[in-house]
Amino acid sequence: MKIPKDYTDIIGGHGPFQLTILMFCFFCSSPHCMHDFSITFFAPNIDYWCARPEEVLQANISVDEWRNSNIPIIKSRSGIDEYSHCTVFNSSIANGSFYHQNNTDPIKCNSWEYDHSSYKRTIVDEWDLVCDREWLIGMAKTVYMLGFLFGSVINGQLSDRFGNSIYVCHYTRTSVIWASMNRGSSYPSQ
């Protein structure tokens, strides 16, 4: 009967070669880790509230006054009282004061204002990924991971079929083209 080999018998113990392979694998996986965690910075948890209507902006009413008088207070998921992010009381303004219409329930917001004290620009405020559209943030992560899954399988098969050097050159060229197009579109026109 044959004695099963330990994995160290196959790879040769712990030495400089194994350390080199470990470092190579670490640096090859670093770009994936950076992309994997990028959604944390692209879509952070920022504070937002229903946008002030034009008449409120013209009356020069501050955000704090607007939130205190027109945004309902609700219980959060953790049970803490907080301002609603998705509803606002139906009110009108006259002579710099708010007048709430009696016996009205809060209405859904159509536009939002965001707290830009920590982040200047995110995908959350650029595409209004709040309230009914908040699920799209999780969908972005899911689509990325599915693309990574299928890309790993398909690219490995294509590389084996057409040869590593040809496929790597084509992949690098395609990546540079897409990265250049993405870089140009990520800055607003002035």
LUMDO-472571 format. One record per atom (N, C-alpha, C, O): residue in one letter; x, y, z; atom name; residue number from 1. Coordinates in steps of 0.001 Angstrom, whole numbers, plus 500000, padded with zeros to 6 digits. Example, Ala and Ser with C-alpha at 12.3 -4.5 7.8 and 13.67 -1.06 7.14 Angstrom:
! residues 2
(A,(513190,494310,507800),N,1)
(A,(512300,495500,507800),CA,1)
(A,(513200,496700,507800),C,1)
(A,(514236,496681,508465),O,1)
(S,(512850,497750,507080),N,2)
(S,(513670,498940,507140),CA,2)
(S,(512900,500030,507870),C,2)
(S,(513409,501138,508039),O,2)
***
This chain:
! residues 190
(M,(500836,498814,500000),N,1)
(M,(500000,500000,500000),CA,1)
(M,(500875,501241,500000),C,1)
(M,(501879,501317,500709),O,1)
(K,(500477,502204,499198),N,2)
(K,(501240,503433,499051),CA,2)
(K,(500869,504404,500158),C,2)
(K,(499692,504565,500478),O,2)
(I,(501863,505046,500741),N,3)
(I,(501628,506039,501790),CA,3)
(I,(501321,507373,501120),C,3)
(I,(502081,507813,500258),O,3)
(P,(500204,508036,501503),N,4)
(P,(499882,509327,500882),CA,4)
(P,(500942,510371,501219),C,4)
(P,(501479,510429,502325),O,4)
(K,(501211,511188,500210),N,5)
(K,(502206,512243,500399),CA,5)
(K,(501572,513458,501046),C,5)
(K,(500408,513785,500813),O,5)
(D,(502360,514100,501848),N,6)
(D,(501945,515371,502431),CA,6)
(D,(502190,516459,501392),C,6)
(D,(503021,516284,500501),O,6)
(Y,(501479,517580,501494),N,7)
(Y,(501667,518637,500488),CA,7)
(Y,(503082,519199,500496),C,7)
(Y,(503559,519666,499462),O,7)
(T,(503766,519164,501642),N,8)
(T,(505140,519676,501682),CA,8)
(T,(506101,518756,500941),C,8)
(T,(507161,519203,500502),O,8)
(D,(505749,517464,500791),N,9)
(D,(506573,516570,499980),CA,9)
(D,(506484,516933,498508),C,9)
(D,(507437,516737,497755),O,9)
(I,(505341,517461,498099),N,10)
(I,(505140,517813,496690),CA,10)
(I,(505784,519150,496357),C,10)
(I,(506459,519267,495335),O,10)
(I,(505591,520159,497198),N,11)
(I,(506109,521494,496882),CA,11)
(I,(507483,521755,497471),C,11)
(I,(508106,522765,497143),O,11)
(G,(507967,520881,498323),N,12)
(G,(509344,520992,498780),CA,12)
(G,(509565,521788,500040),C,12)
(G,(510629,522392,500175),O,12)
(G,(508640,521834,500968),N,13)
(G,(508884,522509,502240),CA,13)
(G,(508752,524017,502134),C,13)
(G,(508063,524531,501253),O,13)
(H,(509423,524728,503046),N,14)
(H,(509350,526188,503095),CA,14)
(H,(510721,526754,502785),C,14)
(H,(511664,526584,503557),O,14)
(G,(510824,527422,501663),N,15)
(G,(512104,527988,501260),CA,15)
(G,(511903,529225,500418),C,15)
(G,(510788,529742,500344),O,15)
(P,(512956,529716,499777),N,16)
(P,(512865,530940,498967),CA,16)
(P,(511920,530796,497763),C,16)
(P,(511248,531755,497384),O,16)
(F,(511871,529597,497164),N,17)
(F,(510981,529400,496023),CA,17)
(F,(509521,529551,496448),C,17)
(F,(508738,530209,495763),O,17)
(Q,(509161,528948,497568),N,18)
(Q,(507789,529027,498051),CA,18)
(Q,(507425,530463,498451),C,18)
(Q,(506301,530912,498223),O,18)
(L,(508372,531166,499040),N,19)
(L,(508141,532564,499395),CA,19)
(L,(507932,533412,498136),C,19)
(L,(507088,534308,498125),O,19)
(T,(508698,533131,497077),N,20)
(T,(508546,533850,495814),CA,20)
(T,(507170,533597,495206),C,20)
(T,(506525,534529,494725),O,20)
(I,(506720,532355,495222),N,21)
(I,(505391,532019,494690),CA,21)
(I,(504295,532700,495513),C,21)
(I,(503323,533213,494958),O,21)
(L,(504456,532701,496830),N,22)
(L,(503472,533359,497692),CA,22)
(L,(503391,534854,497392),C,22)
(L,(502295,535404,497292),O,22)
(M,(504532,535511,497249),N,23)
(M,(504537,536948,496950),CA,23)
(M,(503950,537224,495566),C,23)
(M,(503235,538207,495376),O,23)
(F,(504255,536355,494604),N,24)
(F,(503701,536516,493261),CA,24)
(F,(502175,536431,493308),C,24)
(F,(501492,537263,492710),O,24)
(C,(501637,535438,494010),N,25)
(C,(500182,535279,494126),CA,25)
(C,(499560,536466,494864),C,25)
(C,(498471,536918,494511),O,25)
(F,(500246,536963,495877),N,26)
(F,(499730,538110,496632),CA,26)
(F,(499605,539338,495739),C,26)
(F,(498567,540000,495739),O,26)
(F,(500654,539650,494976),N,27)
(F,(500617,540851,494138),CA,27)
(F,(499674,540695,492951),C,27)
(F,(499123,541681,492461),O,27)
(C,(499485,539468,492489),N,28)
(C,(498516,539253,491402),CA,28)
(C,(497079,539445,491880),C,28)
(C,(496220,539861,491102),O,28)
(S,(496810,539147,493145),N,29)
(S,(495447,539283,493652),CA,29)
(S,(495154,540677,494204),C,29)
(S,(493998,540984,494494),O,29)
(S,(496154,541515,494355),N,30)
(S,(495944,542862,494903),CA,30)
(S,(494984,543717,494075),C,30)
(S,(494121,544372,494659),O,30)
(P,(495092,543742,492739),N,31)
(P,(494123,544555,491979),CA,31)
(P,(492681,544098,492186),C,31)
(P,(491770,544923,492250),O,31)
(H,(492477,542797,492291),N,32)
(H,(491117,542317,492544),CA,32)
(H,(490601,542832,493878),C,32)
(H,(489450,543256,493978),O,32)
(C,(491443,542799,494901),N,33)
(C,(491018,543284,496221),CA,33)
(C,(490674,544767,496175),C,33)
(C,(489698,545198,496789),O,33)
(M,(491469,545550,495449),N,34)
(M,(491188,546982,495346),CA,34)
(M,(489843,547227,494658),C,34)
(M,(489060,548065,495106),O,34)
(H,(489576,546499,493572),N,35)
(H,(488298,546651,492880),CA,35)
(H,(487140,546146,493737),C,35)
(H,(486049,546715,493725),O,35)
(D,(487395,545072,494479),N,36)
(D,(486353,544487,495306),CA,36)
(D,(485898,545447,496400),C,36)
(D,(484707,545508,496707),O,36)
(F,(486808,546184,496982),N,37)
(F,(486457,547116,498056),CA,37)
(F,(486145,548526,497561),C,37)
(F,(485807,549396,498363),O,37)
(S,(486251,548764,496268),N,38)
(S,(486035,550124,495752),CA,38)
(S,(484597,550596,495940),C,38)
(S,(484365,551799,496068),O,38)
(I,(483624,549682,495962),N,39)
(I,(482231,550098,496133),CA,39)
(I,(482026,550782,497477),C,39)
(I,(481105,551584,497634),O,39)
(T,(482884,550469,498451),N,40)
(T,(482808,551125,499750),CA,40)
(T,(483044,552625,499625),C,40)
(T,(482457,553410,500370),O,40)
(F,(483902,553026,498686),N,41)
(F,(484209,554439,498503),CA,41)
(F,(483342,555082,497422),C,41)
(F,(483085,556285,497468),O,41)
(F,(482890,554286,496449),N,42)
(F,(482008,554827,495413),CA,42)
(F,(480604,555074,495946),C,42)
(F,(479942,556024,495528),O,42)
(A,(480141,554222,496870),N,43)
(A,(478784,554333,497399),CA,43)
(A,(478787,554280,498921),C,43)
(A,(478268,553330,499506),O,43)
(P,(479367,555291,499571),N,44)
(P,(479399,555268,501038),CA,44)
(P,(478034,555635,501626),C,44)
(P,(477145,556110,500919),O,44)
(N,(477889,555410,502908),N,45)
(N,(476667,555821,503601),CA,45)
(N,(476767,557313,503906),C,45)
(N,(477465,557721,504834),O,45)
(I,(476068,558115,503123),N,46)
(I,(476060,559564,503346),CA,46)
(I,(474655,559987,503765),C,46)
(I,(473664,559338,503429),O,46)
(D,(474596,561076,504497),N,47)
(D,(473306,561580,504947),CA,47)
(D,(472626,562307,503786),C,47)
(D,(473275,563018,503018),O,47)
(Y,(471325,562120,503672),N,48)
(Y,(470552,562791,502623),CA,48)
(Y,(469152,563065,503158),C,48)
(Y,(468714,562456,504133),O,48)
(W,(468466,563984,502510),N,49)
(W,(467115,564373,502906),CA,49)
(W,(466403,564908,501682),C,49)
(W,(467018,565174,500649),O,49)
(C,(465111,565060,501815),N,50)
(C,(464316,565574,500700),CA,50)
(C,(464766,566994,500356),C,50)
(C,(464986,567824,501238),O,50)
(A,(464894,567248,499075),N,51)
(A,(465387,568556,498628),CA,51)
(A,(464366,569649,498927),C,51)
(A,(463155,569425,498912),O,51)
(R,(464895,570826,499195),N,52)
(R,(464051,571986,499436),CA,52)
(R,(463465,572470,498113),C,52)
(R,(464189,572563,497122),O,52)
(P,(462165,572781,498077),N,53)
(P,(461586,573317,496841),CA,53)
(P,(462174,574687,496504),C,53)
(P,(462846,575315,497323),O,53)
(E,(461908,575123,495302),N,54)
(E,(462455,576396,494816),CA,54)
(E,(462016,577569,495687),C,54)
(E,(462812,578467,495960),O,54)
(E,(460750,577571,496130),N,55)
(E,(460269,578694,496950),CA,55)
(E,(460979,578750,498296),C,55)
(E,(461150,579832,498858),O,55)
(V,(461396,577598,498822),N,56)
(V,(462132,577567,500092),CA,56)
(V,(463544,578098,499880),C,56)
(V,(464070,578823,500725),O,56)
(L,(464149,577746,498773),N,57)
(L,(465483,578261,498463),CA,57)
(L,(465444,579782,498274),C,57)
(L,(466347,580492,498717),O,57)
(Q,(464402,580270,497619),N,58)
(Q,(464287,581712,497401),CA,58)
(Q,(464032,582456,498708),C,58)
(Q,(464429,583613,498848),O,58)
(A,(463372,581800,499669),N,59)
(A,(463118,582437,500969),CA,59)
(A,(464336,582349,501876),C,59)
(A,(464296,582826,503010),O,59)
(N,(465411,581750,501395),N,60)
(N,(466681,581652,502114),CA,60)
(N,(466525,580936,503466),C,60)
(N,(467049,581383,504486),O,60)
(I,(465807,579837,503444),N,61)
(I,(465603,579029,504651),CA,61)
(I,(466691,577968,504707),C,61)
(I,(466956,577279,503722),O,61)
(S,(467319,577845,505872),N,62)
(S,(468464,576934,506013),CA,62)
(S,(468013,575481,505981),C,62)
(S,(466833,575170,506141),O,62)
(V,(468984,574603,505769),N,63)
(V,(468725,573163,505746),CA,63)
(V,(468204,572692,507094),C,63)
(V,(467268,571894,507155),O,63)
(D,(468808,573182,508184),N,64)
(D,(468371,572763,509516),CA,64)
(D,(466924,573164,509786),C,64)
(D,(466153,572372,510329),O,64)
(E,(466552,574384,509413),N,65)
(E,(465176,574833,509621),CA,65)
(E,(464218,574011,508756),C,65)
(E,(463127,573652,509200),O,65)
(W,(464622,573722,507543),N,66)
(W,(463803,572903,506638),CA,66)
(W,(463584,571512,507215),C,66)
(W,(462461,571007,507230),O,66)
(R,(464659,570898,507686),N,67)
(R,(464544,569542,508223),CA,67)
(R,(463716,569517,509508),C,67)
(R,(462917,568603,509713),O,67)
(N,(463900,570501,510360),N,68)
(N,(463162,570529,511626),CA,68)
(N,(461661,570701,511437),C,68)
(N,(460875,570164,512219),O,68)
(S,(461256,571437,510416),N,69)
(S,(459833,571737,510285),CA,69)
(S,(459111,570895,509236),C,69)
(S,(457891,570746,509312),O,69)
(N,(459827,570344,508263),N,70)
(N,(459138,569683,507148),CA,70)
(N,(459459,568211,506959),C,70)
(N,(458783,567538,506181),O,70)
(I,(460442,567702,507626),N,71)
(I,(460804,566295,507454),CA,71)
(I,(460276,565517,508661),C,71)
(I,(460605,565858,509797),O,71)
(P,(459469,564488,508439),N,72)
(P,(458942,563725,509576),CA,72)
(P,(460029,562925,510289),C,72)
(P,(461030,562539,509685),O,72)
(I,(459819,562684,511569),N,73)
(I,(460746,561862,512343),CA,73)
(I,(460174,560447,512403),C,73)
(I,(459006,560248,512736),O,73)
(I,(461018,559470,512075),N,74)
(I,(460597,558065,512047),CA,74)
(I,(461577,557234,512867),C,74)
(I,(462642,557715,513251),O,74)
(K,(461211,555990,513130),N,75)
(K,(462110,555048,513803),CA,75)
(K,(462996,554395,512750),C,75)
(K,(462502,553918,511727),O,75)
(S,(464306,554372,512998),N,76)
(S,(465226,553712,512074),CA,76)
(S,(465181,552207,512298),C,76)
(S,(464468,551730,513181),O,76)
(R,(465930,551468,511515),N,77)
(R,(465990,550009,511665),CA,77)
(R,(466526,549599,513024),C,77)
(R,(466172,548544,513552),O,77)
(S,(467377,550435,513583),N,78)
(S,(467949,550125,514897),CA,78)
(S,(467085,550645,516042),C,78)
(S,(467462,550490,517204),O,78)
(G,(465929,551262,515747),N,79)
(G,(465015,551729,516774),CA,79)
(G,(465265,553143,517264),C,79)
(G,(464659,553565,518249),O,79)
(I,(466135,553881,516607),N,80)
(I,(466469,555251,517001),CA,80)
(I,(465620,556218,516179),C,80)
(I,(465400,556006,514987),O,80)
(D,(465145,557284,516830),N,81)
(D,(464400,558315,516102),CA,81)
(D,(465358,559095,515205),C,81)
(D,(466423,559535,515637),O,81)
(E,(464952,559255,513947),N,82)
(E,(465758,560025,512997),CA,82)
(E,(464846,560654,511959),C,82)
(E,(463682,560278,511822),O,82)
(Y,(465396,561622,511227),N,83)
(Y,(464631,562256,510160),CA,83)
(Y,(464414,561256,509031),C,83)
(Y,(465292,560451,508721),O,83)
(S,(463241,561318,508424),N,84)
(S,(462946,560471,507273),CA,84)
(S,(463825,560908,506100),C,84)
(S,(464097,562094,505914),O,84)
(H,(464252,559943,505334),N,85)
(H,(465068,560248,504159),CA,85)
(H,(464222,560293,502880),C,85)
(H,(464651,560841,501865),O,85)
(C,(463029,559717,502939),N,86)
(C,(462265,559520,501712),CA,86)
(C,(460922,560232,501677),C,86)
(C,(460246,560221,500649),O,86)
(T,(460524,560852,502786),N,87)
(T,(459221,561533,502807),CA,87)
(T,(459363,562944,503364),C,87)
(T,(460323,563266,504064),O,87)
(V,(458381,563772,503031),N,88)
(V,(458355,565161,503480),CA,88)
(V,(456894,565566,503675),C,88)
(V,(456005,565064,502987),O,88)
(F,(456656,566479,504618),N,89)
(F,(455301,566992,504796),CA,89)
(F,(454962,567943,503661),C,89)
(F,(455817,568684,503177),O,89)
(N,(453706,567911,503242),N,90)
(N,(453228,568818,502207),CA,90)
(N,(452970,570171,502860),C,90)
(N,(452061,570302,503680),O,90)
(S,(453754,571160,502505),N,91)
(S,(453610,572475,503130),CA,91)
(S,(453827,573574,502102),C,91)
(S,(454325,573339,501001),O,91)
(S,(453444,574757,502488),N,92)
(S,(453681,575923,501636),CA,92)
(S,(454371,576984,502481),C,92)
(S,(454425,576881,503706),O,92)
(I,(454890,577987,501823),N,93)
(I,(455628,579028,502531),CA,93)
(I,(455021,580384,502183),C,93)
(I,(454684,580661,501032),O,93)
(A,(454893,581222,503215),N,94)
(A,(454400,582587,503012),CA,94)
(A,(455057,583472,504058),C,94)
(A,(455058,583150,505247),O,94)
(N,(455607,584575,503613),N,95)
(N,(456287,585533,504497),CA,95)
(N,(457388,584879,505328),C,95)
(N,(457584,585234,506491),O,95)
(G,(458099,583935,504742),N,96)
(G,(459217,583296,505426),CA,96)
(G,(458827,582259,506450),C,96)
(G,(459688,581804,507203),O,96)
(S,(457541,581854,506517),N,97)
(S,(457100,580837,507482),CA,97)
(S,(456450,579677,506739),C,97)
(S,(455873,579850,505665),O,97)
(F,(456555,578490,507334),N,98)
(F,(455950,577298,506761),CA,98)
(F,(454513,577150,507239),C,98)
(F,(454191,577431,508394),O,98)
(Y,(453665,576708,506335),N,99)
(Y,(452282,576405,506672),CA,99)
(Y,(451991,574989,506195),C,99)
(Y,(451944,574721,504995),O,99)
(H,(451793,574082,507161),N,100)
(H,(451491,572696,506824),CA,100)
(H,(450010,572569,506524),C,100)
(H,(449166,573157,507202),O,100)
(Q,(449713,571798,505504),N,101)
(Q,(448316,571545,505185),CA,101)
(Q,(447796,570524,506189),C,101)
(Q,(448431,569492,506405),O,101)
(N,(446673,570794,506790),N,102)
(N,(446131,569969,507873),CA,102)
(N,(445775,568566,507397),C,102)
(N,(445346,568358,506262),O,102)
(N,(445972,567604,508313),N,103)
(N,(445587,566210,508103),CA,103)
(N,(446172,565614,506823),C,103)
(N,(445494,564882,506102),O,103)
(T,(447398,565927,506559),N,104)
(T,(448029,565333,505386),CA,104)
(T,(449140,564401,505829),C,104)
(T,(449895,564698,506755),O,104)
(D,(449222,563276,505153),N,105)
(D,(450317,562338,505394),CA,105)
(D,(451550,562826,504640),C,105)
(D,(451432,563581,503674),O,105)
(P,(452710,562402,505071),N,106)
(P,(453916,562776,504320),CA,106)
(P,(453869,562226,502893),C,106)
(P,(453285,561172,502640),O,106)
(I,(454478,562938,501990),N,107)
(I,(454531,562500,500589),CA,107)
(I,(455958,562080,500255),C,107)
(I,(456908,562482,500926),O,107)
(K,(456095,561270,499213),N,108)
(K,(457413,560791,498803),CA,108)
(K,(458193,561914,498121),C,108)
(K,(457622,562779,497455),O,108)
(C,(459495,561875,498303),N,109)
(C,(460373,562879,497685),CA,109)
(C,(460631,562539,496221),C,109)
(C,(460616,561374,495824),O,109)
(N,(460867,563572,495436),N,110)
(N,(461257,563399,494044),CA,110)
(N,(462732,563708,493825),C,110)
(N,(463341,563227,492870),O,110)
(S,(463301,564516,494720),N,111)
(S,(464721,564866,494616),CA,111)
(S,(465286,565010,496022),C,111)
(S,(464548,565185,496991),O,111)
(W,(466622,564932,496115),N,112)
(W,(467267,564911,497418),CA,112)
(W,(468450,565856,497454),C,112)
(W,(469034,566200,496426),O,112)
(E,(468792,566270,498684),N,113)
(E,(470031,567000,498945),CA,113)
(E,(470924,566065,499756),C,113)
(E,(470438,565229,500518),O,113)
(Y,(472229,566217,499581),N,114)
(Y,(473184,565307,500209),CA,114)
(Y,(474180,566072,501063),C,114)
(Y,(474493,567232,500795),O,114)
(D,(474670,565400,502095),N,115)
(D,(475710,565954,502958),CA,115)
(D,(477057,565701,502285),C,115)
(D,(477503,564558,502184),O,115)
(H,(477697,566766,501831),N,116)
(H,(478979,566649,501127),CA,116)
(H,(480157,566994,502029),C,116)
(H,(481213,567387,501534),O,116)
(S,(480000,566856,503330),N,117)
(S,(481099,567204,504232),CA,117)
(S,(482227,566177,504186),C,117)
(S,(483387,566543,504375),O,117)
(S,(481924,564914,503942),N,118)
(S,(482969,563877,503889),CA,118)
(S,(483346,563511,502467),C,118)
(S,(484529,563365,502159),O,118)
(Y,(482356,563361,501593),N,119)
(Y,(482581,562964,500206),CA,119)
(Y,(482010,564040,499292),C,119)
(Y,(480875,564481,499474),O,119)
(K,(482793,564454,498322),N,120)
(K,(482346,565521,497421),CA,120)
(K,(481406,564997,496349),C,120)
(K,(480441,565666,495978),O,120)
(R,(481693,563779,495846),N,121)
(R,(480894,563241,494752),CA,121)
(R,(480924,561722,494824),C,121)
(R,(481999,561125,494875),O,121)
(T,(479765,561097,494829),N,122)
(T,(479672,559643,494869),CA,122)
(T,(478608,559198,493865),C,122)
(T,(477869,560018,493320),O,122)
(I,(478543,557885,493631),N,123)
(I,(477495,557400,492735),CA,123)
(I,(476121,557513,493387),C,123)
(I,(475103,557529,492695),O,123)
(V,(476092,557590,494701),N,124)
(V,(474818,557723,495413),CA,124)
(V,(474158,559049,495061),C,124)
(V,(472975,559072,494721),O,124)
(D,(474895,560151,495134),N,125)
(D,(474284,561449,494832),CA,125)
(D,(474257,561752,493335),C,125)
(D,(473436,562552,492885),O,125)
(E,(475127,561137,492572),N,126)
(E,(475126,561391,491138),CA,126)
(E,(473914,560761,490456),C,126)
(E,(473340,561354,489543),O,126)
(W,(473522,559557,490896),N,127)
(W,(472406,558833,490281),CA,127)
(W,(471226,558655,491230),C,127)
(W,(470328,557862,490950),O,127)
(D,(471214,559380,492346),N,128)
(D,(470135,559299,493342),CA,128)
(D,(469827,557847,493729),C,128)
(D,(468691,557390,493599),O,128)
(L,(470834,557142,494198),N,129)
(L,(470664,555749,494621),CA,129)
(L,(470215,555705,496079),C,129)
(L,(470911,555172,496943),O,129)
(V,(469052,556270,496333),N,130)
(V,(468497,556339,497683),CA,130)
(V,(467039,555896,497620),C,130)
(V,(466436,555822,496549),O,130)
(C,(466493,555604,498793),N,131)
(C,(465084,555222,498957),CA,131)
(C,(464733,554021,498074),C,131)
(C,(465226,552920,498319),O,131)
(D,(463898,554210,497062),N,132)
(D,(463455,553094,496222),CA,132)
(D,(464550,552572,495293),C,132)
(D,(464415,551480,494743),O,132)
(R,(465618,553323,495111),N,133)
(R,(466700,552904,494212),CA,133)
(R,(467955,552444,494964),C,133)
(R,(468994,552207,494348),O,133)
(E,(467861,552320,496271),N,134)
(E,(469029,551940,497074),CA,134)
(E,(469503,550523,496771),C,134)
(E,(470681,550219,496958),O,134)
(W,(468618,549662,496313),N,135)
(W,(468977,548290,496001),CA,135)
(W,(469974,548209,494849),C,135)
(W,(470650,547192,494695),O,135)
(L,(470078,549254,494043),N,136)
(L,(471010,549243,492912),CA,136)
(L,(472471,549229,493372),C,136)
(L,(473343,548783,492625),O,136)
(I,(472751,549709,494589),N,137)
(I,(474121,549661,495104),CA,137)
(I,(474535,548215,495313),C,137)
(I,(475625,547813,494907),O,137)
(G,(473672,547433,495944),N,138)
(G,(473950,546009,496121),CA,138)
(G,(474013,545279,494792),C,138)
(G,(474789,544336,494637),O,138)
(M,(473203,545706,493833),N,139)
(M,(473220,545083,492510),CA,139)
(M,(474546,545345,491803),C,139)
(M,(475038,544479,491079),O,139)
(A,(475124,546508,491999),N,140)
(A,(476424,546805,491390),CA,140)
(A,(477486,545834,491890),C,140)
(A,(478295,545338,491106),O,140)
(K,(477485,545566,493172),N,141)
(K,(478437,544611,493756),CA,141)
(K,(478187,543201,493220),C,141)
(K,(479133,542476,492911),O,141)
(T,(476924,542815,493112),N,142)
(T,(476584,541489,492605),CA,142)
(T,(477016,541319,491157),C,142)
(T,(477584,540287,490799),O,142)
(V,(476757,542312,490327),N,143)
(V,(477146,542239,488919),CA,143)
(V,(478665,542170,488791),C,143)
(V,(479183,541433,487952),O,143)
(Y,(479383,542933,489619),N,144)
(Y,(480846,542882,489592),CA,144)
(Y,(481344,541478,489922),C,144)
(Y,(482214,540948,489232),O,144)
(M,(480789,540873,490983),N,145)
(M,(481246,539543,491391),CA,145)
(M,(480873,538488,490355),C,145)
(M,(481651,537562,490125),O,145)
(L,(479698,538600,489720),N,146)
(L,(479346,537671,488649),CA,146)
(L,(480277,537826,487451),C,146)
(L,(480695,536835,486852),O,146)
(G,(480600,539066,487104),N,147)
(G,(481556,539298,486030),CA,147)
(G,(482922,538720,486346),C,147)
(G,(483590,538175,485466),O,147)
(F,(483339,538837,487599),N,148)
(F,(484622,538262,488017),CA,148)
(F,(484586,536743,487921),C,148)
(F,(485555,536125,487479),O,148)
(L,(483478,536139,488332),N,149)
(L,(483335,534684,488272),CA,149)
(L,(483406,534180,486835),C,149)
(L,(484215,533310,486514),O,149)
(F,(482551,534735,485970),N,150)
(F,(482530,534280,484583),CA,150)
(F,(483808,534663,483847),C,150)
(F,(484292,533902,483009),O,150)
(G,(484360,535839,484151),N,151)
(G,(485608,536252,483512),CA,151)
(G,(486766,535345,483859),C,151)
(G,(487606,535054,483007),O,151)
(S,(486821,534899,485090),N,152)
(S,(487903,533993,485492),CA,152)
(S,(487822,532682,484732),C,152)
(S,(488838,532181,484251),O,152)
(V,(486636,532127,484619),N,153)
(V,(486462,530850,483924),CA,153)
(V,(486715,531014,482431),C,153)
(V,(487470,530242,481841),O,153)
(I,(486091,532011,481821),N,154)
(I,(486202,532188,480370),CA,154)
(I,(487616,532605,479971),C,154)
(I,(488159,532071,479004),O,154)
(N,(488217,533538,480688),N,155)
(N,(489569,533991,480328),CA,155)
(N,(490590,532879,480493),C,155)
(N,(491531,532788,479705),O,155)
(G,(490425,532038,481494),N,156)
(G,(491340,530901,481646),CA,156)
(G,(491242,529947,480483),C,156)
(G,(492265,529466,479996),O,156)
(Q,(490034,529658,480021),N,157)
(Q,(489842,528759,478886),CA,157)
(Q,(490383,529377,477591),C,157)
(Q,(491026,528693,476795),O,157)
(L,(490124,530665,477386),N,158)
(L,(490634,531331,476175),CA,158)
(L,(492154,531384,476173),C,158)
(L,(492779,531221,475125),O,158)
(S,(492745,531606,477318),N,159)
(S,(494194,531649,477414),CA,159)
(S,(494802,530293,477096),C,159)
(S,(495828,530215,476420),O,159)
(D,(494182,529231,477575),N,160)
(D,(494673,527892,477256),CA,160)
(D,(494499,527561,475782),C,160)
(D,(495334,526871,475198),O,160)
(R,(493439,528038,475186),N,161)
(R,(493155,527698,473792),CA,161)
(R,(494040,528446,472806),C,161)
(R,(494550,527844,471862),O,161)
(F,(494233,529762,473008),N,162)
(F,(494963,530575,472039),CA,162)
(F,(496412,530849,472431),C,162)
(F,(497163,531424,471643),O,162)
(G,(496808,530457,473606),N,163)
(G,(498174,530714,474064),CA,163)
(G,(498210,531901,475003),C,163)
(G,(497505,532891,474812),O,163)
(N,(499040,531782,476012),N,164)
(N,(499094,532817,477040),CA,164)
(N,(499563,534165,476507),C,164)
(N,(498954,535194,476804),O,164)
(S,(500640,534170,475723),N,165)
(S,(501217,535454,475300),CA,165)
(S,(500272,536214,474371),C,165)
(S,(500118,537427,474517),O,165)
(I,(499643,535534,473428),N,166)
(I,(498719,536200,472509),CA,166)
(I,(497522,536745,473282),C,166)
(I,(497109,537887,473080),O,166)
(Y,(496977,535927,474156),N,167)
(Y,(495789,536338,474889),CA,167)
(Y,(496094,537469,475876),C,167)
(Y,(495298,538396,476021),O,167)
(V,(497236,537395,476549),N,168)
(V,(497601,538451,477498),CA,168)
(V,(497797,539778,476768),C,168)
(V,(497378,540822,477269),O,168)
(C,(498426,539755,475597),N,169)
(C,(498604,540995,474821),CA,169)
(C,(497250,541577,474411),C,169)
(C,(497029,542782,474531),O,169)
(H,(496346,540723,473927),N,170)
(H,(495019,541191,473529),CA,170)
(H,(494251,541725,474740),C,170)
(H,(493603,542768,474651),O,170)
(Y,(494319,541017,475865),N,171)
(Y,(493621,541444,477076),CA,171)
(Y,(494164,542782,477587),C,171)
(Y,(493392,543652,477991),O,171)
(T,(495485,542944,477569),N,172)
(T,(496099,544196,478019),CA,172)
(T,(495679,545355,477125),C,172)
(T,(495351,546434,477618),O,172)
(R,(495689,545137,475818),N,173)
(R,(495286,546185,474882),CA,173)
(R,(493822,546577,475106),C,173)
(R,(493499,547764,475137),O,173)
(T,(492950,545605,475260),N,174)
(T,(491536,545882,475506),CA,174)
(T,(491334,546613,476828),C,174)
(T,(490527,547538,476912),O,174)
(S,(492064,546198,477856),N,175)
(S,(491946,546848,479166),CA,175)
(S,(492389,548301,479108),C,175)
(S,(491752,549163,479713),O,175)
(V,(493467,548586,478392),N,176)
(V,(493960,549964,478270),CA,176)
(V,(492941,550830,477529),C,176)
(V,(492714,551980,477905),O,176)
(I,(492335,550287,476488),N,177)
(I,(491337,551051,475733),CA,177)
(I,(490133,551373,476607),C,177)
(I,(489685,552519,476641),O,177)
(W,(489593,550362,477327),N,178)
(W,(488433,550590,478189),CA,178)
(W,(488773,551515,479349),C,178)
(W,(487957,552359,479717),O,178)
(A,(489958,551374,479931),N,179)
(A,(490354,552249,481035),CA,179)
(A,(490487,553691,480553),C,179)
(A,(490127,554618,481277),O,179)
(S,(491001,553891,479335),N,180)
(S,(491124,555243,478783),CA,180)
(S,(489754,555867,478550),C,180)
(S,(489549,557046,478835),O,180)
(M,(488823,555080,478033),N,181)
(M,(487475,555606,477802),CA,181)
(M,(486792,555920,479132),C,181)
(M,(486084,556921,479240),O,181)
(N,(486994,555086,480130),N,182)
(N,(486397,555316,481441),CA,182)
(N,(487017,556537,482107),C,182)
(N,(486302,557320,482731),O,182)
(R,(488299,556714,481992),N,183)
(R,(488987,557851,482599),CA,183)
(R,(488481,559159,482021),C,183)
(R,(488294,560131,482752),O,183)
(G,(488259,559191,480731),N,184)
(G,(487775,560411,480097),CA,184)
(G,(486341,560746,480463),C,184)
(G,(485966,561919,480477),O,184)
(S,(485534,559738,480760),N,185)
(S,(484132,559995,481060),CA,185)
(S,(483880,560264,482538),C,185)
(S,(482763,560621,482913),O,185)
(S,(484901,560100,483389),N,186)
(S,(484660,560251,484826),CA,186)
(S,(484813,561693,485309),C,186)
(S,(484571,561969,486484),O,186)
(Y,(485200,562597,484451),N,187)
(Y,(485327,563992,484850),CA,187)
(Y,(484265,564824,484157),C,187)
(Y,(484015,564639,482966),O,187)
(P,(483633,565741,484886),N,188)
(P,(482583,566546,484255),CA,188)
(P,(483166,567517,483243),C,188)
(P,(484286,568005,483398),O,188)
(S,(482395,567782,482217),N,189)
(S,(482856,568762,481227),CA,189)
(S,(482721,570158,481806),C,189)
(S,(481824,570430,482604),O,189)
(Q,(483620,571036,481396),N,190)
(Q,(483625,572372,481988),CA,190)
(Q,(483309,573421,480974),C,190)
(Q,(483272,574607,481303),O,190)
***
